[in-house]
Amino acid sequence: MTRYRVAIHIEPRRGILDPQGKAVAGALHSLGFGDVVDVRVGRYLVLDTDAPDADTARATAARMCEQLLANPVTEDFHIATVEPA
């Protein structure tokens, strides 16, 4: 078994209201960053897991997202990296 560090991005699906993102966009506009068109506020998770190989670590992390970490109705997830820890 090898320990892998898995980085996961979770964000609201397009078309789903993101009030926190709207608030951040409004604050950026009030600070003079008028070029900002849209902001989506999500989560970034990093977890360490033991697995026989990187593909298994990625598949396990995907199952974690599907079952607990991401809401399948309102959020999308993307496994950004799987690297030996």
PDB file of N, CA, C and O in Angstrom:
ATOM      1  N   MET A   1       0.843  -1.189   0.000  1.00  0.00           N
ATOM      2  CA  MET A   1       0.000   0.000   0.000  1.00  0.00           C
ATOM      3  C   MET A   1       0.882   1.244   0.000  1.00  0.00           C
ATOM      4  O   MET A   1       1.938   1.290   0.629  1.00  0.00           O
ATOM      5  N   THR A   2       0.418   2.220  -0.710  1.00  0.00           N
ATOM      6  CA  THR A   2       1.089   3.516  -0.775  1.00  0.00           C
ATOM      7  C   THR A   2       0.110   4.570  -0.291  1.00  0.00           C
ATOM      8  O   THR A   2      -1.098   4.447  -0.496  1.00  0.00           O
ATOM      9  N   ARG A   3       0.629   5.599   0.347  1.00  0.00           N
ATOM     10  CA  ARG A   3      -0.229   6.708   0.772  1.00  0.00           C
ATOM     11  C   ARG A   3      -0.271   7.744  -0.343  1.00  0.00           C
ATOM     12  O   ARG A   3       0.767   8.163  -0.856  1.00  0.00           O
ATOM     13  N   TYR A   4      -1.478   8.152  -0.712  1.00  0.00           N
ATOM     14  CA  TYR A   4      -1.685   9.147  -1.758  1.00  0.00           C
ATOM     15  C   TYR A   4      -2.369  10.376  -1.182  1.00  0.00           C
ATOM     16  O   TYR A   4      -3.227  10.274  -0.305  1.00  0.00           O
ATOM     17  N   ARG A   5      -1.979  11.527  -1.685  1.00  0.00           N
ATOM     18  CA  ARG A   5      -2.651  12.784  -1.351  1.00  0.00           C
ATOM     19  C   ARG A   5      -3.552  13.133  -2.529  1.00  0.00           C
ATOM     20  O   ARG A   5      -3.094  13.247  -3.667  1.00  0.00           O
ATOM     21  N   VAL A   6      -4.832  13.300  -2.240  1.00  0.00           N
ATOM     22  CA  VAL A   6      -5.843  13.558  -3.267  1.00  0.00           C
ATOM     23  C   VAL A   6      -6.413  14.956  -3.049  1.00  0.00           C
ATOM     24  O   VAL A   6      -6.856  15.286  -1.949  1.00  0.00           O
ATOM     25  N   ALA A   7      -6.400  15.769  -4.089  1.00  0.00           N
ATOM     26  CA  ALA A   7      -6.966  17.121  -4.037  1.00  0.00           C
ATOM     27  C   ALA A   7      -8.279  17.126  -4.810  1.00  0.00           C
ATOM     28  O   ALA A   7      -8.349  16.663  -5.949  1.00  0.00           O
ATOM     29  N   ILE A   8      -9.316  17.657  -4.170  1.00  0.00           N
ATOM     30  CA  ILE A   8     -10.665  17.630  -4.736  1.00  0.00           C
ATOM     31  C   ILE A   8     -11.250  19.040  -4.727  1.00  0.00           C
ATOM     32  O   ILE A   8     -11.181  19.735  -3.714  1.00  0.00           O
ATOM     33  N   HIS A   9     -11.825  19.462  -5.853  1.00  0.00           N
ATOM     34  CA  HIS A   9     -12.555  20.723  -5.945  1.00  0.00           C
ATOM     35  C   HIS A   9     -14.045  20.393  -5.999  1.00  0.00           C
ATOM     36  O   HIS A   9     -14.475  19.544  -6.780  1.00  0.00           O
ATOM     37  N   ILE A  10     -14.821  21.071  -5.164  1.00  0.00           N
ATOM     38  CA  ILE A  10     -16.276  20.925  -5.178  1.00  0.00           C
ATOM     39  C   ILE A  10     -16.862  22.315  -5.363  1.00  0.00           C
ATOM     40  O   ILE A  10     -16.500  23.249  -4.647  1.00  0.00           O
ATOM     41  N   GLU A  11     -17.765  22.450  -6.320  1.00  0.00           N
ATOM     42  CA  GLU A  11     -18.353  23.765  -6.565  1.00  0.00           C
ATOM     43  C   GLU A  11     -19.827  23.627  -6.928  1.00  0.00           C
ATOM     44  O   GLU A  11     -20.267  22.569  -7.378  1.00  0.00           O
ATOM     45  N   PRO A  12     -20.590  24.708  -6.729  1.00  0.00           N
ATOM     46  CA  PRO A  12     -22.003  24.662  -7.115  1.00  0.00           C
ATOM     47  C   PRO A  12     -22.132  24.450  -8.619  1.00  0.00           C
ATOM     48  O   PRO A  12     -21.337  24.969  -9.402  1.00  0.00           O
ATOM     49  N   ARG A  13     -23.130  23.692  -9.004  1.00  0.00           N
ATOM     50  CA  ARG A  13     -23.386  23.476 -10.436  1.00  0.00           C
ATOM     51  C   ARG A  13     -23.792  24.778 -11.096  1.00  0.00           C
ATOM     52  O   ARG A  13     -24.404  25.646 -10.472  1.00  0.00           O
ATOM     53  N   ARG A  14     -23.445  24.899 -12.353  1.00  0.00           N
ATOM     54  CA  ARG A  14     -23.894  26.059 -13.129  1.00  0.00           C
ATOM     55  C   ARG A  14     -25.416  26.048 -13.160  1.00  0.00           C
ATOM     56  O   ARG A  14     -26.042  24.999 -13.306  1.00  0.00           O
ATOM     57  N   GLY A  15     -25.989  27.213 -13.023  1.00  0.00           N
ATOM     58  CA  GLY A  15     -27.438  27.324 -13.027  1.00  0.00           C
ATOM     59  C   GLY A  15     -28.045  27.239 -11.637  1.00  0.00           C
ATOM     60  O   GLY A  15     -29.213  27.580 -11.446  1.00  0.00           O
ATOM     61  N   ILE A  16     -27.256  26.784 -10.659  1.00  0.00           N
ATOM     62  CA  ILE A  16     -27.722  26.735  -9.265  1.00  0.00           C
ATOM     63  C   ILE A  16     -27.361  28.057  -8.611  1.00  0.00           C
ATOM     64  O   ILE A  16     -26.232  28.529  -8.744  1.00  0.00           O
ATOM     65  N   LEU A  17     -28.306  28.655  -7.908  1.00  0.00           N
ATOM     66  CA  LEU A  17     -28.075  29.918  -7.224  1.00  0.00           C
ATOM     67  C   LEU A  17     -26.923  29.771  -6.231  1.00  0.00           C
ATOM     68  O   LEU A  17     -26.900  28.832  -5.435  1.00  0.00           O
ATOM     69  N   ASP A  18     -25.974  30.697  -6.279  1.00  0.00           N
ATOM     70  CA  ASP A  18     -24.831  30.710  -5.370  1.00  0.00           C
ATOM     71  C   ASP A  18     -24.790  32.065  -4.666  1.00  0.00           C
ATOM     72  O   ASP A  18     -24.075  32.964  -5.108  1.00  0.00           O
ATOM     73  N   PRO A  19     -25.551  32.226  -3.570  1.00  0.00           N
ATOM     74  CA  PRO A  19     -25.616  33.524  -2.900  1.00  0.00           C
ATOM     75  C   PRO A  19     -24.263  33.986  -2.361  1.00  0.00           C
ATOM     76  O   PRO A  19     -23.974  35.183  -2.356  1.00  0.00           O
ATOM     77  N   GLN A  20     -23.448  33.062  -1.915  1.00  0.00           N
ATOM     78  CA  GLN A  20     -22.130  33.438  -1.407  1.00  0.00           C
ATOM     79  C   GLN A  20     -21.261  33.976  -2.555  1.00  0.00           C
ATOM     80  O   GLN A  20     -20.538  34.957  -2.380  1.00  0.00           O
ATOM     81  N   GLY A  21     -21.332  33.346  -3.700  1.00  0.00           N
ATOM     82  CA  GLY A  21     -20.601  33.834  -4.865  1.00  0.00           C
ATOM     83  C   GLY A  21     -21.075  35.213  -5.297  1.00  0.00           C
ATOM     84  O   GLY A  21     -20.263  36.065  -5.658  1.00  0.00           O
ATOM     85  N   LYS A  22     -22.396  35.440  -5.263  1.00  0.00           N
ATOM     86  CA  LYS A  22     -22.944  36.752  -5.617  1.00  0.00           C
ATOM     87  C   LYS A  22     -22.447  37.819  -4.652  1.00  0.00           C
ATOM     88  O   LYS A  22     -22.119  38.930  -5.068  1.00  0.00           O
ATOM     89  N   ALA A  23     -22.388  37.482  -3.344  1.00  0.00           N
ATOM     90  CA  ALA A  23     -21.911  38.435  -2.340  1.00  0.00           C
ATOM     91  C   ALA A  23     -20.440  38.782  -2.572  1.00  0.00           C
ATOM     92  O   ALA A  23     -20.048  39.943  -2.461  1.00  0.00           O
ATOM     93  N   VAL A  24     -19.637  37.781  -2.893  1.00  0.00           N
ATOM     94  CA  VAL A  24     -18.217  38.020  -3.161  1.00  0.00           C
ATOM     95  C   VAL A  24     -18.065  38.882  -4.418  1.00  0.00           C
ATOM     96  O   VAL A  24     -17.261  39.813  -4.433  1.00  0.00           O
ATOM     97  N   ALA A  25     -18.826  38.580  -5.463  1.00  0.00           N
ATOM     98  CA  ALA A  25     -18.755  39.376  -6.690  1.00  0.00           C
ATOM     99  C   ALA A  25     -19.137  40.826  -6.412  1.00  0.00           C
ATOM    100  O   ALA A  25     -18.484  41.748  -6.900  1.00  0.00           O
ATOM    101  N   GLY A  26     -20.193  41.027  -5.629  1.00  0.00           N
ATOM    102  CA  GLY A  26     -20.611  42.391  -5.273  1.00  0.00           C
ATOM    103  C   GLY A  26     -19.540  43.131  -4.485  1.00  0.00           C
ATOM    104  O   GLY A  26     -19.300  44.316  -4.715  1.00  0.00           O
ATOM    105  N   ALA A  27     -18.901  42.433  -3.558  1.00  0.00           N
ATOM    106  CA  ALA A  27     -17.831  43.058  -2.764  1.00  0.00           C
ATOM    107  C   ALA A  27     -16.640  43.409  -3.656  1.00  0.00           C
ATOM    108  O   ALA A  27     -16.038  44.470  -3.489  1.00  0.00           O
ATOM    109  N   LEU A  28     -16.295  42.539  -4.595  1.00  0.00           N
ATOM    110  CA  LEU A  28     -15.193  42.832  -5.509  1.00  0.00           C
ATOM    111  C   LEU A  28     -15.514  44.045  -6.377  1.00  0.00           C
ATOM    112  O   LEU A  28     -14.646  44.882  -6.624  1.00  0.00           O
ATOM    113  N   HIS A  29     -16.752  44.139  -6.837  1.00  0.00           N
ATOM    114  CA  HIS A  29     -17.162  45.296  -7.641  1.00  0.00           C
ATOM    115  C   HIS A  29     -17.038  46.574  -6.813  1.00  0.00           C
ATOM    116  O   HIS A  29     -16.557  47.593  -7.309  1.00  0.00           O
ATOM    117  N   SER A  30     -17.470  46.521  -5.554  1.00  0.00           N
ATOM    118  CA  SER A  30     -17.400  47.722  -4.708  1.00  0.00           C
ATOM    119  C   SER A  30     -15.964  48.123  -4.397  1.00  0.00           C
ATOM    120  O   SER A  30     -15.705  49.274  -4.047  1.00  0.00           O
ATOM    121  N   LEU A  31     -15.036  47.193  -4.519  1.00  0.00           N
ATOM    122  CA  LEU A  31     -13.620  47.494  -4.310  1.00  0.00           C
ATOM    123  C   LEU A  31     -12.921  47.929  -5.593  1.00  0.00           C
ATOM    124  O   LEU A  31     -11.711  48.159  -5.601  1.00  0.00           O
ATOM    125  N   GLY A  32     -13.686  48.042  -6.676  1.00  0.00           N
ATOM    126  CA  GLY A  32     -13.122  48.532  -7.920  1.00  0.00           C
ATOM    127  C   GLY A  32     -12.739  47.457  -8.920  1.00  0.00           C
ATOM    128  O   GLY A  32     -12.146  47.758  -9.956  1.00  0.00           O
ATOM    129  N   PHE A  33     -13.069  46.211  -8.625  1.00  0.00           N
ATOM    130  CA  PHE A  33     -12.772  45.121  -9.559  1.00  0.00           C
ATOM    131  C   PHE A  33     -13.992  44.862 -10.444  1.00  0.00           C
ATOM    132  O   PHE A  33     -14.598  43.792 -10.391  1.00  0.00           O
ATOM    133  N   GLY A  34     -14.333  45.850 -11.247  1.00  0.00           N
ATOM    134  CA  GLY A  34     -15.536  45.791 -12.062  1.00  0.00           C
ATOM    135  C   GLY A  34     -15.486  44.786 -13.199  1.00  0.00           C
ATOM    136  O   GLY A  34     -16.520  44.468 -13.786  1.00  0.00           O
ATOM    137  N   ASP A  35     -14.302  44.279 -13.520  1.00  0.00           N
ATOM    138  CA  ASP A  35     -14.178  43.310 -14.609  1.00  0.00           C
ATOM    139  C   ASP A  35     -14.626  41.904 -14.218  1.00  0.00           C
ATOM    140  O   ASP A  35     -14.768  41.034 -15.076  1.00  0.00           O
ATOM    141  N   VAL A  36     -14.847  41.685 -12.924  1.00  0.00           N
ATOM    142  CA  VAL A  36     -15.282  40.358 -12.474  1.00  0.00           C
ATOM    143  C   VAL A  36     -16.709  40.129 -12.960  1.00  0.00           C
ATOM    144  O   VAL A  36     -17.604  40.927 -12.683  1.00  0.00           O
ATOM    145  N   VAL A  37     -16.911  39.044 -13.681  1.00  0.00           N
ATOM    146  CA  VAL A  37     -18.216  38.748 -14.264  1.00  0.00           C
ATOM    147  C   VAL A  37     -19.023  37.821 -13.368  1.00  0.00           C
ATOM    148  O   VAL A  37     -20.223  38.025 -13.188  1.00  0.00           O
ATOM    149  N   ASP A  38     -18.381  36.808 -12.804  1.00  0.00           N
ATOM    150  CA  ASP A  38     -19.103  35.825 -11.994  1.00  0.00           C
ATOM    151  C   ASP A  38     -18.135  35.218 -10.980  1.00  0.00           C
ATOM    152  O   ASP A  38     -16.941  35.086 -11.250  1.00  0.00           O
ATOM    153  N   VAL A  39     -18.656  34.857  -9.829  1.00  0.00           N
ATOM    154  CA  VAL A  39     -17.869  34.177  -8.798  1.00  0.00           C
ATOM    155  C   VAL A  39     -18.668  32.968  -8.329  1.00  0.00           C
ATOM    156  O   VAL A  39     -19.862  33.078  -8.051  1.00  0.00           O
ATOM    157  N   ARG A  40     -18.022  31.838  -8.244  1.00  0.00           N
ATOM    158  CA  ARG A  40     -18.619  30.622  -7.686  1.00  0.00           C
ATOM    159  C   ARG A  40     -17.779  30.245  -6.470  1.00  0.00           C
ATOM    160  O   ARG A  40     -16.565  30.081  -6.590  1.00  0.00           O
ATOM    161  N   VAL A  41     -18.392  30.108  -5.323  1.00  0.00           N
ATOM    162  CA  VAL A  41     -17.676  29.750  -4.105  1.00  0.00           C
ATOM    163  C   VAL A  41     -17.891  28.270  -3.841  1.00  0.00           C
ATOM    164  O   VAL A  41     -19.024  27.799  -3.742  1.00  0.00           O
ATOM    165  N   GLY A  42     -16.809  27.557  -3.730  1.00  0.00           N
ATOM    166  CA  GLY A  42     -16.876  26.123  -3.492  1.00  0.00           C
ATOM    167  C   GLY A  42     -15.952  25.722  -2.361  1.00  0.00           C
ATOM    168  O   GLY A  42     -15.634  26.520  -1.480  1.00  0.00           O
ATOM    169  N   ARG A  43     -15.530  24.473  -2.403  1.00  0.00           N
ATOM    170  CA  ARG A  43     -14.642  23.932  -1.371  1.00  0.00           C
ATOM    171  C   ARG A  43     -13.468  23.234  -2.045  1.00  0.00           C
ATOM    172  O   ARG A  43     -13.572  22.728  -3.162  1.00  0.00           O
ATOM    173  N   TYR A  44     -12.362  23.224  -1.335  1.00  0.00           N
ATOM    174  CA  TYR A  44     -11.165  22.538  -1.788  1.00  0.00           C
ATOM    175  C   TYR A  44     -10.764  21.598  -0.666  1.00  0.00           C
ATOM    176  O   TYR A  44     -10.485  22.044   0.447  1.00  0.00           O
ATOM    177  N   LEU A  45     -10.733  20.316  -0.945  1.00  0.00           N
ATOM    178  CA  LEU A  45     -10.377  19.325   0.067  1.00  0.00           C
ATOM    179  C   LEU A  45      -9.090  18.625  -0.336  1.00  0.00           C
ATOM    180  O   LEU A  45      -8.851  18.366  -1.515  1.00  0.00           O
ATOM    181  N   VAL A  46      -8.278  18.329   0.642  1.00  0.00           N
ATOM    182  CA  VAL A  46      -7.076  17.527   0.432  1.00  0.00           C
ATOM    183  C   VAL A  46      -7.139  16.396   1.446  1.00  0.00           C
ATOM    184  O   VAL A  46      -7.248  16.635   2.649  1.00  0.00           O
ATOM    185  N   LEU A  47      -7.072  15.170   0.958  1.00  0.00           N
ATOM    186  CA  LEU A  47      -7.117  14.029   1.877  1.00  0.00           C
ATOM    187  C   LEU A  47      -6.012  13.056   1.538  1.00  0.00           C
ATOM    188  O   LEU A  47      -5.606  12.925   0.383  1.00  0.00           O
ATOM    189  N   ASP A  48      -5.536  12.379   2.557  1.00  0.00           N
ATOM    190  CA  ASP A  48      -4.534  11.327   2.388  1.00  0.00           C
ATOM    191  C   ASP A  48      -5.226   9.992   2.565  1.00  0.00           C
ATOM    192  O   ASP A  48      -6.003   9.806   3.502  1.00  0.00           O
ATOM    193  N   THR A  49      -4.947   9.069   1.673  1.00  0.00           N
ATOM    194  CA  THR A  49      -5.557   7.751   1.732  1.00  0.00           C
ATOM    195  C   THR A  49      -4.545   6.700   1.299  1.00  0.00           C
ATOM    196  O   THR A  49      -3.680   6.962   0.463  1.00  0.00           O
ATOM    197  N   ASP A  50      -4.661   5.528   1.868  1.00  0.00           N
ATOM    198  CA  ASP A  50      -3.800   4.414   1.480  1.00  0.00           C
ATOM    199  C   ASP A  50      -4.496   3.611   0.386  1.00  0.00           C
ATOM    200  O   ASP A  50      -5.683   3.301   0.482  1.00  0.00           O
ATOM    201  N   ALA A  51      -3.729   3.279  -0.661  1.00  0.00           N
ATOM    202  CA  ALA A  51      -4.288   2.515  -1.787  1.00  0.00           C
ATOM    203  C   ALA A  51      -3.145   1.784  -2.490  1.00  0.00           C
ATOM    204  O   ALA A  51      -1.984   2.178  -2.376  1.00  0.00           O
ATOM    205  N   PRO A  52      -3.480   0.722  -3.214  1.00  0.00           N
ATOM    206  CA  PRO A  52      -2.431  -0.011  -3.920  1.00  0.00           C
ATOM    207  C   PRO A  52      -1.841   0.767  -5.102  1.00  0.00           C
ATOM    208  O   PRO A  52      -0.695   0.533  -5.486  1.00  0.00           O
ATOM    209  N   ASP A  53      -2.628   1.698  -5.682  1.00  0.00           N
ATOM    210  CA  ASP A  53      -2.125   2.494  -6.811  1.00  0.00           C
ATOM    211  C   ASP A  53      -2.949   3.778  -6.930  1.00  0.00           C
ATOM    212  O   ASP A  53      -3.970   3.937  -6.262  1.00  0.00           O
ATOM    213  N   ALA A  54      -2.490   4.685  -7.786  1.00  0.00           N
ATOM    214  CA  ALA A  54      -3.135   5.991  -7.934  1.00  0.00           C
ATOM    215  C   ALA A  54      -4.557   5.874  -8.489  1.00  0.00           C
ATOM    216  O   ALA A  54      -5.444   6.622  -8.079  1.00  0.00           O
ATOM    217  N   ASP A  55      -4.775   4.953  -9.405  1.00  0.00           N
ATOM    218  CA  ASP A  55      -6.121   4.789  -9.977  1.00  0.00           C
ATOM    219  C   ASP A  55      -7.132   4.367  -8.917  1.00  0.00           C
ATOM    220  O   ASP A  55      -8.269   4.838  -8.911  1.00  0.00           O
ATOM    221  N   THR A  56      -6.715   3.485  -8.027  1.00  0.00           N
ATOM    222  CA  THR A  56      -7.604   3.060  -6.942  1.00  0.00           C
ATOM    223  C   THR A  56      -7.864   4.213  -5.979  1.00  0.00           C
ATOM    224  O   THR A  56      -8.988   4.389  -5.508  1.00  0.00           O
ATOM    225  N   ALA A  57      -6.831   4.997  -5.684  1.00  0.00           N
ATOM    226  CA  ALA A  57      -7.006   6.163  -4.805  1.00  0.00           C
ATOM    227  C   ALA A  57      -7.993   7.146  -5.428  1.00  0.00           C
ATOM    228  O   ALA A  57      -8.851   7.689  -4.734  1.00  0.00           O
ATOM    229  N   ARG A  58      -7.871   7.374  -6.732  1.00  0.00           N
ATOM    230  CA  ARG A  58      -8.789   8.289  -7.432  1.00  0.00           C
ATOM    231  C   ARG A  58     -10.221   7.751  -7.392  1.00  0.00           C
ATOM    232  O   ARG A  58     -11.156   8.507  -7.129  1.00  0.00           O
ATOM    233  N   ALA A  59     -10.398   6.461  -7.648  1.00  0.00           N
ATOM    234  CA  ALA A  59     -11.735   5.865  -7.646  1.00  0.00           C
ATOM    235  C   ALA A  59     -12.362   5.920  -6.249  1.00  0.00           C
ATOM    236  O   ALA A  59     -13.556   6.180  -6.105  1.00  0.00           O
ATOM    237  N   THR A  60     -11.553   5.676  -5.240  1.00  0.00           N
ATOM    238  CA  THR A  60     -12.056   5.740  -3.860  1.00  0.00           C
ATOM    239  C   THR A  60     -12.472   7.167  -3.515  1.00  0.00           C
ATOM    240  O   THR A  60     -13.519   7.374  -2.901  1.00  0.00           O
ATOM    241  N   ALA A  61     -11.666   8.145  -3.904  1.00  0.00           N
ATOM    242  CA  ALA A  61     -12.012   9.544  -3.640  1.00  0.00           C
ATOM    243  C   ALA A  61     -13.297   9.933  -4.368  1.00  0.00           C
ATOM    244  O   ALA A  61     -14.118  10.671  -3.823  1.00  0.00           O
ATOM    245  N   ALA A  62     -13.475   9.446  -5.584  1.00  0.00           N
ATOM    246  CA  ALA A  62     -14.707   9.731  -6.328  1.00  0.00           C
ATOM    247  C   ALA A  62     -15.922   9.158  -5.605  1.00  0.00           C
ATOM    248  O   ALA A  62     -16.963   9.808  -5.524  1.00  0.00           O
ATOM    249  N   ARG A  63     -15.790   7.946  -5.082  1.00  0.00           N
ATOM    250  CA  ARG A  63     -16.901   7.352  -4.320  1.00  0.00           C
ATOM    251  C   ARG A  63     -17.184   8.162  -3.063  1.00  0.00           C
ATOM    252  O   ARG A  63     -18.345   8.330  -2.687  1.00  0.00           O
ATOM    253  N   MET A  64     -16.140   8.668  -2.406  1.00  0.00           N
ATOM    254  CA  MET A  64     -16.334   9.514  -1.219  1.00  0.00           C
ATOM    255  C   MET A  64     -17.133  10.765  -1.582  1.00  0.00           C
ATOM    256  O   MET A  64     -18.026  11.178  -0.842  1.00  0.00           O
ATOM    257  N   CYS A  65     -16.806  11.357  -2.719  1.00  0.00           N
ATOM    258  CA  CYS A  65     -17.531  12.549  -3.166  1.00  0.00           C
ATOM    259  C   CYS A  65     -18.984  12.225  -3.478  1.00  0.00           C
ATOM    260  O   CYS A  65     -19.891  12.966  -3.100  1.00  0.00           O
ATOM    261  N   GLU A  66     -19.196  11.118  -4.167  1.00  0.00           N
ATOM    262  CA  GLU A  66     -20.558  10.732  -4.542  1.00  0.00           C
ATOM    263  C   GLU A  66     -21.420  10.399  -3.336  1.00  0.00           C
ATOM    264  O   GLU A  66     -22.624  10.659  -3.347  1.00  0.00           O
ATOM    265  N   GLN A  67     -20.824   9.826  -2.294  1.00  0.00           N
ATOM    266  CA  GLN A  67     -21.595   9.364  -1.139  1.00  0.00           C
ATOM    267  C   GLN A  67     -21.674  10.368   0.000  1.00  0.00           C
ATOM    268  O   GLN A  67     -22.613  10.310   0.794  1.00  0.00           O
ATOM    269  N   LEU A  68     -20.707  11.297   0.109  1.00  0.00           N
ATOM    270  CA  LEU A  68     -20.699  12.177   1.279  1.00  0.00           C
ATOM    271  C   LEU A  68     -20.227  13.595   0.994  1.00  0.00           C
ATOM    272  O   LEU A  68     -20.889  14.553   1.393  1.00  0.00           O
ATOM    273  N   LEU A  69     -19.111  13.746   0.322  1.00  0.00           N
ATOM    274  CA  LEU A  69     -18.449  15.046   0.269  1.00  0.00           C
ATOM    275  C   LEU A  69     -19.149  16.068  -0.608  1.00  0.00           C
ATOM    276  O   LEU A  69     -19.105  17.260  -0.301  1.00  0.00           O
ATOM    277  N   ALA A  70     -19.787  15.650  -1.674  1.00  0.00           N
ATOM    278  CA  ALA A  70     -20.483  16.563  -2.585  1.00  0.00           C
ATOM    279  C   ALA A  70     -21.964  16.209  -2.640  1.00  0.00           C
ATOM    280  O   ALA A  70     -22.337  15.036  -2.620  1.00  0.00           O
ATOM    281  N   ASN A  71     -22.791  17.229  -2.708  1.00  0.00           N
ATOM    282  CA  ASN A  71     -24.224  17.014  -2.873  1.00  0.00           C
ATOM    283  C   ASN A  71     -24.486  16.780  -4.359  1.00  0.00           C
ATOM    284  O   ASN A  71     -24.306  17.697  -5.160  1.00  0.00           O
ATOM    285  N   PRO A  72     -24.904  15.578  -4.745  1.00  0.00           N
ATOM    286  CA  PRO A  72     -25.053  15.270  -6.176  1.00  0.00           C
ATOM    287  C   PRO A  72     -26.139  16.082  -6.879  1.00  0.00           C
ATOM    288  O   PRO A  72     -26.162  16.147  -8.108  1.00  0.00           O
ATOM    289  N   VAL A  73     -27.028  16.691  -6.124  1.00  0.00           N
ATOM    290  CA  VAL A  73     -28.109  17.477  -6.721  1.00  0.00           C
ATOM    291  C   VAL A  73     -27.633  18.883  -7.066  1.00  0.00           C
ATOM    292  O   VAL A  73     -28.035  19.436  -8.089  1.00  0.00           O
ATOM    293  N   THR A  74     -26.783  19.467  -6.225  1.00  0.00           N
ATOM    294  CA  THR A  74     -26.427  20.875  -6.396  1.00  0.00           C
ATOM    295  C   THR A  74     -24.947  21.140  -6.660  1.00  0.00           C
ATOM    296  O   THR A  74     -24.575  22.275  -6.958  1.00  0.00           O
ATOM    297  N   GLU A  75     -24.097  20.123  -6.560  1.00  0.00           N
ATOM    298  CA  GLU A  75     -22.660  20.358  -6.673  1.00  0.00           C
ATOM    299  C   GLU A  75     -22.003  19.396  -7.660  1.00  0.00           C
ATOM    300  O   GLU A  75     -22.458  18.270  -7.862  1.00  0.00           O
ATOM    301  N   ASP A  76     -20.928  19.873  -8.262  1.00  0.00           N
ATOM    302  CA  ASP A  76     -20.058  19.050  -9.089  1.00  0.00           C
ATOM    303  C   ASP A  76     -18.717  18.935  -8.389  1.00  0.00           C
ATOM    304  O   ASP A  76     -18.326  19.829  -7.637  1.00  0.00           O
ATOM    305  N   PHE A  77     -18.012  17.843  -8.631  1.00  0.00           N
ATOM    306  CA  PHE A  77     -16.678  17.711  -8.065  1.00  0.00           C
ATOM    307  C   PHE A  77     -15.696  17.326  -9.155  1.00  0.00           C
ATOM    308  O   PHE A  77     -16.063  16.746 -10.177  1.00  0.00           O
ATOM    309  N   HIS A  78     -14.457  17.659  -8.913  1.00  0.00           N
ATOM    310  CA  HIS A  78     -13.369  17.335  -9.834  1.00  0.00           C
ATOM    311  C   HIS A  78     -12.168  16.937  -8.989  1.00  0.00           C
ATOM    312  O   HIS A  78     -11.739  17.689  -8.114  1.00  0.00           O
ATOM    313  N   ILE A  79     -11.635  15.766  -9.251  1.00  0.00           N
ATOM    314  CA  ILE A  79     -10.427  15.325  -8.559  1.00  0.00           C
ATOM    315  C   ILE A  79      -9.262  15.919  -9.321  1.00  0.00           C
ATOM    316  O   ILE A  79      -8.966  15.521 -10.448  1.00  0.00           O
ATOM    317  N   ALA A  80      -8.599  16.884  -8.684  1.00  0.00           N
ATOM    318  CA  ALA A  80      -7.555  17.663  -9.361  1.00  0.00           C
ATOM    319  C   ALA A  80      -6.248  16.885  -9.458  1.00  0.00           C
ATOM    320  O   ALA A  80      -5.648  16.814 -10.531  1.00  0.00           O
ATOM    321  N   THR A  81      -5.806  16.306  -8.356  1.00  0.00           N
ATOM    322  CA  THR A  81      -4.534  15.581  -8.367  1.00  0.00           C
ATOM    323  C   THR A  81      -4.594  14.383  -7.455  1.00  0.00           C
ATOM    324  O   THR A  81      -5.325  14.369  -6.465  1.00  0.00           O
ATOM    325  N   VAL A  82      -3.811  13.372  -7.801  1.00  0.00           N
ATOM    326  CA  VAL A  82      -3.576  12.200  -6.958  1.00  0.00           C
ATOM    327  C   VAL A  82      -2.074  11.967  -7.018  1.00  0.00           C
ATOM    328  O   VAL A  82      -1.540  11.579  -8.057  1.00  0.00           O
ATOM    329  N   GLU A  83      -1.393  12.204  -5.901  1.00  0.00           N
ATOM    330  CA  GLU A  83       0.061  12.108  -5.865  1.00  0.00           C
ATOM    331  C   GLU A  83       0.494  11.316  -4.636  1.00  0.00           C
ATOM    332  O   GLU A  83      -0.198  11.331  -3.618  1.00  0.00           O
ATOM    333  N   PRO A  84       1.613  10.636  -4.715  1.00  0.00           N
ATOM    334  CA  PRO A  84       2.134   9.986  -3.503  1.00  0.00           C
ATOM    335  C   PRO A  84       2.360  11.026  -2.417  1.00  0.00           C
ATOM    336  O   PRO A  84       2.906  12.097  -2.679  1.00  0.00           O
ATOM    337  N   ALA A  85       1.942  10.708  -1.205  1.00  0.00           N
ATOM    338  CA  ALA A  85       2.069  11.661  -0.096  1.00  0.00           C
ATOM    339  C   ALA A  85       3.459  11.613   0.496  1.00  0.00           C
ATOM    340  O   ALA A  85       3.753  12.345   1.440  1.00  0.00           O
TER     341      ALA A  85
END
